[in-house]
Amino acid sequence: MTIHIQPSQAETNKLMSQFEHASQTQQIADKQQFEMVLAKLNAIMENRLQALLNHLQTRCPQEKVLVIESSAEPYTQPTEDQQATHNLAWQTPNNKTLKKSLQTLVGTENQDSLATELSNLLFLSLIPQDSGEVSIDFLHGKKAHRRQFGGGMGQHLVRAMGRLEKQSHPSSSLPTVLDATAGLGGDSFVLANLGFSVQMVERDGIVSALLADALQRAQSSHQAEDELAATFARMSLVTKDSRQYLLGNPPKVDTIYMDPMYPEKKKSAATKKEMAALQQRLGPDLDSELLLDAAIKTANYRVVVKRPKGAPVIEHPNYLPTTEIKSPNTRYDIYVIKALKTK
Ligand SMILES: C[S@@+](CC[C@H](N)C(=O)[O-])C[C@H]1O[C@@H](n2cnc3c(N)ncnc32)[C@H](O)[C@@H]1O
C-alpha cells in the first residue's frame, strides 16, 4: 500500500492568492517569490504528512506505508520512531521535474498556469499497485460538484432515507443516519450537506485515516466557515466494524445506510479508478448478510441498502425489503422497521 501525499487544493489556493498579491504589489523579485511558494508549499505538505501519520498511527499501526514525496523540496524526514512505527519508506522521485516545470512557469510569469499546475497536483491519495489513486477532498472536485448539482432533496439516495412523522419529531423530520459502510464518505457528505446528522463507520484503517484526514482538513478550512461548517459539524467518524459496533453498544439511530462493495461492480464511469482502487485493496464485502441483520436489529426507523441495478437483494433469513427506489444504475432496498415483511 502506498500513500501519496500532497497538500490540499484549498490550502494551496490560499497560498497562491498570497503569492499573486505579493507579485502584484511587486514586493519581491521573481526568484524570491518562487522560493516563498516552495517554502510555504513544503510547510503545508509537512503538516499534512504529520496529520496523516497521526491518523494512521491510531487506526492501523501495523500497516506498511510507503510515502512518496512529490514536493519540489524534500520534506523534513519523519523521526526514527515514526519510521519504525509505520514501517515507513521514503522516496523522492519527482523533485527535479516538478521543480523545473514550476520554474519554467514562474519564469514566464504565467501565474494562472502555475496555479492550475499546482492545484492539479494537490491531493492526498492512496495508490494500490496497478490501479488509480484514491483521494478524499470534500471541498473540491467530484464531491463539491455532486453537492452543487446532485439534485438536492429529490435525489434517490436522499428520498430513500425517509422522513419522520412531524407530530412525534417536531424539531426535525430528517432521520439521524448511521452510514455503516462509509468508504470515501461521498454519500455521507451528500446527506450531511442536506441537513442529516450522519455518523460514518468504516472498518478499513487506511480508508478511515484518509476520511478522518479529509474531514479534519475540511473542518479547519477557511472555506468551511460558512454554510459548510454546519455540514462538517454534522459528520462524525468511527473506525470499527459496523456489525461489532451495532451489536456491542447499539447507538440510537433512525436510519442505517449500507453500501457494501459489490463483487461484480463494473467499472462504470461513476465507479471509475477510485472505486476500482478501493476494491483492489478491500475486495468484495462478503459479510453483508450479517451486517444487514445487525442493522435491522438496531435501526429505529429503517435500513437502506444500496445495490447495483439488477443485483439480488442481500440474503436475510427472515426479511425482505419493504420497498425499493430505483435509479438508472442503482437500486435502494428499504427495510421499514415497523412494516418488515417476513419471508
Ligand atoms: C462501496 S464502499 C462505500 C462507498 C461510500 N458509500 C461512498 O459514498 O464513498 C464500501 C465501504 O464499506 C466498508 N465496509 C464494508 N463492510 C463494513 C463493515 N461491516 N463495517 C465497516 N465498514 C464496512 C468497506 O471497507 C468499504 O470502505
The ligand as an SDF file (V2000), in Angstrom:
LIG
                    3D

 27 29  0  0  0  0  0  0  0  0999 V2000
  -18.5510    0.6730   -1.6810 C   0  0  0  0  0  0  0  0  0  0  0  0
  -17.6630    1.3650   -0.3550 S   0  0  0  0  0  0  0  0  0  0  0  0
  -18.7600    2.6050    0.2340 C   0  0  0  0  0  0  0  0  0  0  0  0
  -18.7180    3.8650   -0.5810 C   0  0  0  0  0  0  0  0  0  0  0  0
  -19.4320    5.0250    0.0840 C   0  0  0  0  0  0  0  0  0  0  0  0
  -20.8710    4.8350    0.1000 N   0  0  0  0  0  0  0  0  0  0  0  0
  -19.0850    6.3240   -0.5880 C   0  0  0  0  0  0  0  0  0  0  0  0
  -20.0110    7.0700   -0.9910 O   0  0  0  0  0  0  0  0  0  0  0  0
  -17.8910    6.6410   -0.6910 O   0  0  0  0  0  0  0  0  0  0  0  0
  -17.8140    0.1640    0.9120 C   0  0  0  0  0  0  0  0  0  0  0  0
  -17.0240    0.5040    2.1710 C   0  0  0  0  0  0  0  0  0  0  0  0
  -17.6590   -0.1230    3.2740 O   0  0  0  0  0  0  0  0  0  0  0  0
  -16.6990   -0.6260    4.1590 C   0  0  0  0  0  0  0  0  0  0  0  0
  -17.3390   -1.7090    4.9040 N   0  0  0  0  0  0  0  0  0  0  0  0
  -17.9190   -2.8270    4.4180 C   0  0  0  0  0  0  0  0  0  0  0  0
  -18.4380   -3.5830    5.3980 N   0  0  0  0  0  0  0  0  0  0  0  0
  -18.2000   -2.9080    6.5550 C   0  0  0  0  0  0  0  0  0  0  0  0
  -18.4870   -3.1660    7.9330 C   0  0  0  0  0  0  0  0  0  0  0  0
  -19.1020   -4.2850    8.3140 N   0  0  0  0  0  0  0  0  0  0  0  0
  -18.1060   -2.2600    8.8360 N   0  0  0  0  0  0  0  0  0  0  0  0
  -17.4730   -1.1110    8.4720 C   0  0  0  0  0  0  0  0  0  0  0  0
  -17.1480   -0.8270    7.1940 N   0  0  0  0  0  0  0  0  0  0  0  0
  -17.5140   -1.7030    6.2500 C   0  0  0  0  0  0  0  0  0  0  0  0
  -15.5820   -1.0870    3.2480 C   0  0  0  0  0  0  0  0  0  0  0  0
  -14.3430   -1.1620    3.9580 O   0  0  0  0  0  0  0  0  0  0  0  0
  -15.5960   -0.0060    2.1780 C   0  0  0  0  0  0  0  0  0  0  0  0
  -14.7310    1.0410    2.5130 O   0  0  0  0  0  0  0  0  0  0  0  0
  1  2  1  0
  2  3  1  0
  2 10  1  0
  3  4  1  0
  4  5  1  0
  5  6  1  0
  5  7  1  0
  7  8  2  0
  7  9  1  0
 10 11  1  0
 11 12  1  0
 11 26  1  0
 12 13  1  0
 13 14  1  0
 13 24  1  0
 14 15  1  0
 14 23  1  0
 15 16  2  0
 16 17  1  0
 17 18  1  0
 17 23  2  0
 18 19  1  0
 18 20  2  0
 20 21  1  0
 21 22  2  0
 22 23  1  0
 24 25  1  0
 24 26  1  0
 26 27  1  0
M  CHG  2   2   1   9  -1
M  END
$$$$
